[in-house]
Structure formats: structure tokens, C-alpha cells
Amino acid sequence: MTFRQARYDEPLLCERMRPSPAEETDLFGVPSSLRRESLSLPDLPEHEVVRHYTRLSQMNFGIDTGFYPLGSCTMKFNPKFAEELARLPEMARVHPEQDPSTVQGILQILFELQGILAKISGMDAVTLQPAAGAQGEFTGLLLARAYLDDRGDGGRNEIILPDTAHGTNFASAGMLGFHVREIPSKDGRVDLKALGTAVSERTLSLMLTNPNTLGIFEEDVAEVARIVHDAGALLYYDGANFNAILGRTSPGTMGFDITHFNTHKTFTTPHGGGGPGAGPVGVKAFLEPFLPVPVVTFDGRTYGLDWDRPKSIGKVRAWLGNSALLLRAYAYILSQGSDGLRWVTDRAVLNANYLRHRIEKHLPVPFSGLRKHEFVASGEPLKANGARTVDLAKRLIDYGFHPPTVYFPHLVEEALMIEPTETESKETLDKFADALIEITREDPKLLRSAPHNAAVARVDEVLAARRPILSWRMLQKGKGSEKSA
């Protein structure tokens, strides 16, 4: 074990503020009523600011520094060439209010990306507006409702969700005021009998992830589609696990009407930190008139924006979406090509199943059969020695690995959800498996007090949730708890 995370007693920049000497400044005739005598900004030299942020980065963990097997969230490496493209002045210095005639290059990229995503997903049209996968779900359900209202079937207000669904599915449906009806799984897949009983004239849509959050492929998806469509409802594909089917199948092939893409999960755009995201939505042709405005168009010579769409649901985000992230996704897809995207899926599935076979004798994996890009192990055996999955997860930090997702999905007791992604080598997977196996043999007291080598000791998650520290101002006021930071 060689991992040791940097640890600094690093003050906030605002805590290092010092008064600047008063200087006579030529304000070019600015009226005194508009002048400020001082700014609440730290007066620090450049090297101190650089050192501050460098030290903070050394106390953090990211995909650039280590393995990040966060099941269901797909934390994979972001290629640096795409980051460089997004920083080019042709992208970074463009203003969204510019006339379309002055941004033909960017509009061309967005137009081509729409077509590429439509082909990948088996859909007929794509909007790039949504700012995240969750907003893509929200947009997709708005499209379904608009279509059903237009055909005179607006009384449908139920969304059916399997118990393997992502939490955002429930949230998106709830935000739109829909009634959520959850159905159980059978052997890790949708229970067709339960689905047949649940659908009715009130059903608006079934939202389904395939493969699901257990990493299991829904082999009866064609029958699922038939049941839903026979009831007059629409079938929604949650694109969270798209990286498990690239080049092998598509939502359109499986019978879905709507899908969203998580560009960070599938196409390596940056993820996390509360920053900008992208969650494009693809639809079959009968839903195309309802897509958000404006739609990027091409008349054979010029790229433009179409606002004249009377059935559109309107805008779901400012401008055209997060164009810099969409550029990254576009560049990544072109760099891979169709063969490369299929390799992404093949390698992701291979890595997940290799890792599953290495650890399942120590941490059992419920439900039989092949997994796709991820799998869910159980930390239940740890309880015999007085430890739990959360203790194993904290201890993994001491080995230099970010913990996988824990306690989700709820179908698995003491769940440990692992997604290695296609980017990791066999050497990394073996080191991770060795660490997991070693931890299952360690003294439970060592696990319960972990992590020991991280910048921050074990936090109180309950206190952090109940009394979160949301800004440095709360620290200054003494609110919250330092252990929840």
C-alpha cells in the first residue's frame, strides 16, 4: 500500500485577504457615485493563488489521478484533445447572440452531431438543448405529453418504472406531476406479468434502462415494447447505460420511442462538480414536430435556426445547449468511428465481467448470467465480522481507489455497484480486485475507522446531509459541521 493523499491546512483565499495600499487611480471621468473605494477580492500575488488551487487539487481525487469505478455514473477518462478543441477561440469566444451567419462552423458541428446521435440511437431526430441527462428525461416526458395531448389522449398521467430504475426517473416524472407506478423485477429483469397488469388507459410511458442498473440486459425488451405500445403508451429509453450497447444494438432497434444521452457517460465529456452538462434527446419521427426550438437546420448551403414550429414544447434551456460539451462529444465520436464505438462497448463488457469473476467468491454477485458494462456485488458477508459495505468503500480509499456506488440498487443487500469502464487496463483491474479481496480479510476495526490515508478522515454523512456547508460564507459564520465538509 503506497497511497497517501496530500493534506494541507489550507485557508480560504478570502481568509488571506489583506488591505491594499490606497493608490490614486485615473478613473477616466467615472462619476463618484459609480465608484467603489474597495473590492471584496483577495489581494494576492499570482503564485500564491496558483499554489492554493494546486494544493486543493492534490487533496482531491479525480479520474486523472486514479481508478474511479462509480457504478451507474460512468466516470471515465476525458481525452485531452477534446478539451483543447473546446478552448479554441472559435468556440470559447463566441457569443450566443451572434447572428447565425457568423457562427456557421459551430452550427455545422451541432447539425452533424444531431444526425450522428440519431444514427447511433436508431432515432429519427435529435435535440441538443437539454443540459443534463435528468433534464433530458424531463424533456422526453414533456414531448410524450405534448404528443398525447395533440392526438386527443391527454388523460394519461401515469409513468411506470421498474424497481431497477434510476432515481432521476422518479424525480423527472414527479416534477411534471405524473403519478409513478413502480413494478417489481423477476430474476433481475422486468416482470412481464406485472407490467401487463400495470399498463392501462392512464399510462403515459414506461421508462426503462437497458441494460438495467444491475448490469443485466432486458432480453424480453421486444415484448416489453409490445405491451406498452398495445396500451397506447410510449416507451422511454434511459440512456444512462448506453455505453453497454454502442454498435451492438440501439433504442430504436429495441422499440423505444424516446431516448436521452448522457454525454459524460457515453462520450467522455466532463462530469460532476455542478458544472455544465449535456443530455441530448432523440425521438422517432412522429415526435419530431414537438422538439424544443430552435432547431438547427441546413438548406444545402447555409446552417440556420428554425423557430417556426407551432407544435414545439418551447425552450428547455437557454440558447442551443452547452455547445462546448457537445463539441467534445462530437470530437470523441469522430475520433472513434463506428468500429471504435463498438470496441468501447466490447471492452466495457469484458472489463466488467473479468472483474466480476475475480471477486464474486469473496463478494457475491446476485442473479445469474452475463453482465454488461457494470455489476452489483453484495457486501453481506462482511456483516458476519461486524463490518458493512460502507466500511469496505471507505477502506478502498486507503488503497488509492475511489469507492464504487454503494447501497444502490436496493434489490441487492449491502450493494456495491461497480463499473470499470472500457478505459481501464487489466493491470488496474487486477490491483482493484486484489484490494477488494484483501479488505474482506482485514480486521473489521480497521475498516470501521477508515480511511486513514486520505486528506479528510471519515465524514459523518448523516450530518453532512442534514447540515450541509454550501459555501465559504457558512464556514465564516460557523454554521454546519467541519466533519461534513
Residue pairs with C-beta under 8 A, 6 or more apart in sequence:
1 398
1 399
1 453
2 400
3 398
3 399
3 400
3 453
4 453
5 58
5 59
5 61
5 397
5 453
5 454
5 455
6 55
6 58
6 59
6 455
7 59
7 455
8 55
8 58
8 59
8 455
10 52
10 55
10 56
10 59
12 472
12 475
13 42
13 44
13 49
13 52
14 40
14 42
14 472
14 476
16 42
16 44
16 48
17 40
17 41
17 42
17 43
18 43
19 43
20 38
20 43
27 35
42 49
59 455
59 456
60 455
61 68
61 397
61 402
62 68
63 75
63 76
63 77
63 78
64 77
66 400
66 401
66 402
67 400
67 401
67 402
67 420
67 424
67 428
67 431
67 432
68 75
68 76
68 402
69 75
69 401
69 402
69 404
69 418
69 419
69 420
69 421
69 424
69 432
70 402
70 403
70 404
70 405
70 419
71 374
71 376
71 404
71 405
71 408
71 416
71 417
71 418
71 419
72 166
72 213
72 240
72 374
72 405
72 408
72 417
72 419
73 265
73 271
73 405
73 419
74 240
74 243
74 262
74 264
74 265
74 266
74 271
74 373
74 419
74 421
75 271
75 272
75 402
75 421
76 265
76 268
76 421
76 422
76 423
77 268
77 423
78 268
78 269
78 270
78 328
79 268
79 332
79 335
81 331
81 335
82 268
82 269
82 327
82 328
82 331
82 332
83 328
85 91
85 327
85 328
85 331
86 92
86 324
86 325
86 327
86 328
90 105
90 106
91 106
91 323
91 324
91 327
92 324
94 103
94 106
94 323
96 318
96 319
96 320
100 107
100 302
100 303
100 304
100 305
101 302
104 302
104 303
106 323
106 327
107 296
107 303
107 304
107 305
108 298
108 303
109 326
109 327
109 330
110 128
110 296
110 320
110 321
110 323
110 326
111 296
111 297
111 298
111 303
112 330
113 126
113 128
113 280
113 326
113 329
113 330
113 333
114 125
114 126
114 127
114 128
114 280
114 296
115 126
116 330
116 333
117 123
117 126
117 261
117 280
117 282
118 124
118 125
118 126
118 282
120 246
120 250
120 333
120 341
121 237
121 239
121 242
121 250
121 251
121 252
121 259
121 261
121 282
122 250
122 251
122 252
122 253
122 254
123 251
123 252
123 259
123 282
123 283
123 284
124 282
124 283
124 284
124 285
124 288
125 282
125 283
125 285
125 287
125 288
125 291
126 280
126 281
126 282
126 283
127 139
127 280
127 281
127 291
127 292
127 295
128 278
128 280
128 296
128 320
128 321
128 326
129 139
129 280
129 292
129 315
129 316
129 317
129 320
129 321
130 136
130 138
130 139
130 260
130 278
130 279
130 280
130 281
130 316
130 317
130 321
131 276
131 277
131 278
131 279
131 317
131 321
131 322
132 262
132 277
132 278
132 279
133 168
133 238
133 239
133 240
133 260
133 261
133 262
133 265
133 277
133 279
134 168
134 171
134 172
134 279
135 279
135 316
135 317
136 239
136 260
136 261
136 262
136 279
136 280
136 281
137 168
137 169
137 172
137 207
137 236
137 238
137 260
137 279
138 172
138 175
138 176
138 316
139 260
139 279
139 281
139 292
139 313
139 316
140 236
140 258
140 259
140 260
140 281
140 283
141 159
141 172
141 173
141 176
141 178
141 204
141 205
141 236
142 176
142 313
142 316
143 258
143 281
143 283
143 287
143 290
143 291
143 313
144 204
144 205
144 234
144 236
144 257
144 258
144 287
145 154
145 176
145 204
146 290
146 311
146 313
147 234
147 286
147 287
147 290
148 154
148 156
148 204
148 234
150 290
150 311
153 232
155 201
155 202
156 201
156 202
156 203
156 204
156 232
156 233
157 177
157 178
157 179
157 202
157 204
158 178
158 179
158 180
158 181
158 200
158 202
158 203
158 204
159 169
159 173
159 178
159 179
159 180
159 181
159 203
159 204
159 205
159 206
159 207
160 181
160 182
160 183
160 195
160 198
160 199
160 203
160 205
160 206
160 207
160 233
161 169
161 170
161 173
161 180
161 181
161 182
161 183
161 206
161 207
162 182
162 183
162 184
162 185
162 190
162 208
162 212
163 182
163 183
163 184
163 185
163 409
163 410
163 411
164 185
164 188
164 209
164 212
164 213
164 214
164 409
164 411
165 182
165 207
165 208
165 209
165 213
165 238
166 209
166 213
166 238
166 240
167 408
169 207
169 238
170 180
173 180
173 207
174 180
178 204
179 202
181 198
183 190
183 191
183 194
183 195
183 198
184 191
184 194
185 191
185 212
185 411
186 192
186 193
186 194
187 367
187 368
188 212
188 214
188 216
188 366
188 367
188 411
189 212
189 216
189 218
189 219
189 220
190 208
190 218
190 220
190 224
192 220
192 223
192 224
192 227
195 206
195 224
195 227
195 228
196 227
199 206
199 227
199 228
199 230
199 231
199 233
200 231
201 231
201 232
203 228
203 231
203 232
203 233
204 233
204 234
205 228
205 233
205 234
205 235
205 236
205 258
206 224
206 228
206 233
206 235
206 236
207 236
207 238
208 218
208 221
208 224
208 235
208 236
208 237
208 238
208 256
209 237
209 238
209 240
209 241
210 217
210 218
210 221
210 237
210 241
210 245
210 254
211 217
211 218
211 241
211 244
211 245
211 371
211 372
211 373
212 218
212 241
213 241
213 374
213 376
213 408
213 409
213 417
214 367
214 371
214 375
214 376
214 409
214 411
214 412
215 244
215 352
215 371
215 372
215 373
215 374
215 375
215 376
216 367
216 369
216 371
216 372
217 244
217 370
217 372
218 224
221 254
221 255
222 254
222 255
224 235
224 255
225 235
225 254
225 255
225 256
226 255
228 234
228 235
229 235
229 255
234 257
234 258
235 255
235 256
235 257
235 258
236 256
236 257
236 258
236 259
237 251
237 254
237 256
237 258
237 259
237 260
238 259
238 260
239 251
239 259
239 260
239 261
239 262
239 265
239 266
240 262
240 265
241 265
241 372
241 373
241 374
242 261
242 262
242 265
242 266
243 265
243 266
243 344
243 345
243 348
243 373
243 421
243 422
244 345
244 348
244 349
244 372
244 373
244 374
245 345
245 372
246 266
246 341
246 342
246 344
246 345
247 338
247 339
247 341
247 342
247 343
247 344
247 345
248 342
248 345
251 259
251 282
252 259
252 284
257 283
257 284
257 286
257 287
258 281
258 282
258 283
258 284
258 287
259 281
259 282
259 283
260 279
260 280
260 281
260 282
261 267
261 278
261 279
261 280
261 281
261 282
262 279
263 269
263 277
263 278
263 279
263 280
263 325
263 326
263 328
263 329
264 270
264 271
264 272
264 277
264 278
265 271
267 328
267 329
267 332
267 333
268 328
268 329
268 332
269 277
269 278
269 325
269 328
269 329
269 332
270 325
270 328
271 277
276 322
276 324
276 325
277 322
277 325
278 321
278 322
278 325
278 326
278 329
280 321
280 326
281 291
283 290
283 291
289 309
289 311
289 312
290 311
290 312
290 313
291 309
291 312
291 313
292 312
292 313
292 314
292 315
292 316
292 317
293 306
293 307
293 309
293 312
293 314
293 315
294 305
294 306
294 307
294 320
295 305
295 306
295 309
296 303
296 304
296 305
296 306
296 320
297 303
297 304
297 305
297 306
298 304
305 320
333 341
336 343
336 344
343 422
344 422
345 373
345 422
346 422
347 422
348 372
348 373
348 420
348 421
348 422
349 370
349 371
349 372
349 373
351 420
351 421
351 422
351 424
351 429
352 371
352 372
352 373
352 374
352 375
352 418
352 419
352 420
353 370
353 371
353 375
354 426
354 429
355 375
355 418
355 420
355 429
355 432
355 433
356 365
356 371
356 375
356 377
356 418
358 429
358 430
358 433
358 437
359 377
359 433
359 436
359 437
360 377
362 381
362 436
362 437
362 440
363 377
363 378
363 379
363 381
363 416
363 436
363 440
364 377
364 378
364 380
364 381
365 371
365 375
365 376
365 377
365 378
366 376
366 378
366 411
366 412
373 419
373 421
374 417
374 418
374 419
375 417
375 418
376 409
376 411
376 412
376 415
376 416
376 417
376 418
377 412
377 415
377 416
377 418
378 389
378 412
378 413
378 414
378 415
378 416
379 387
379 388
379 389
379 392
379 406
379 414
379 415
379 416
380 413
380 414
381 440
382 388
382 389
382 391
382 392
382 414
382 440
382 444
382 447
383 414
385 444
386 444
386 448
387 444
387 447
387 448
388 414
389 406
389 407
389 414
389 415
389 416
390 406
390 407
391 444
391 447
391 448
391 450
392 416
392 436
392 439
392 440
392 447
393 403
393 404
393 406
393 416
394 403
394 447
394 450
394 451
394 458
395 439
395 442
395 446
395 447
395 450
395 451
396 402
396 403
396 435
396 436
396 439
397 403
397 450
397 451
397 453
397 454
398 450
398 451
398 452
398 453
398 454
399 435
399 438
399 439
401 432
401 435
404 416
404 417
404 418
404 419
405 415
405 416
405 417
405 418
406 415
406 416
406 417
407 414
407 415
408 415
408 417
409 415
409 417
420 429
420 432
439 447
449 458
450 458
451 457
451 458
456 485
457 483
459 483
459 484
459 485
460 481
460 483
460 484
463 481
463 483
463 484
464 481
464 483
464 484
464 485
467 479
467 480
467 481
467 484
468 480
468 484
469 475
469 479
469 480
469 481
469 484
469 485
474 480
475 485
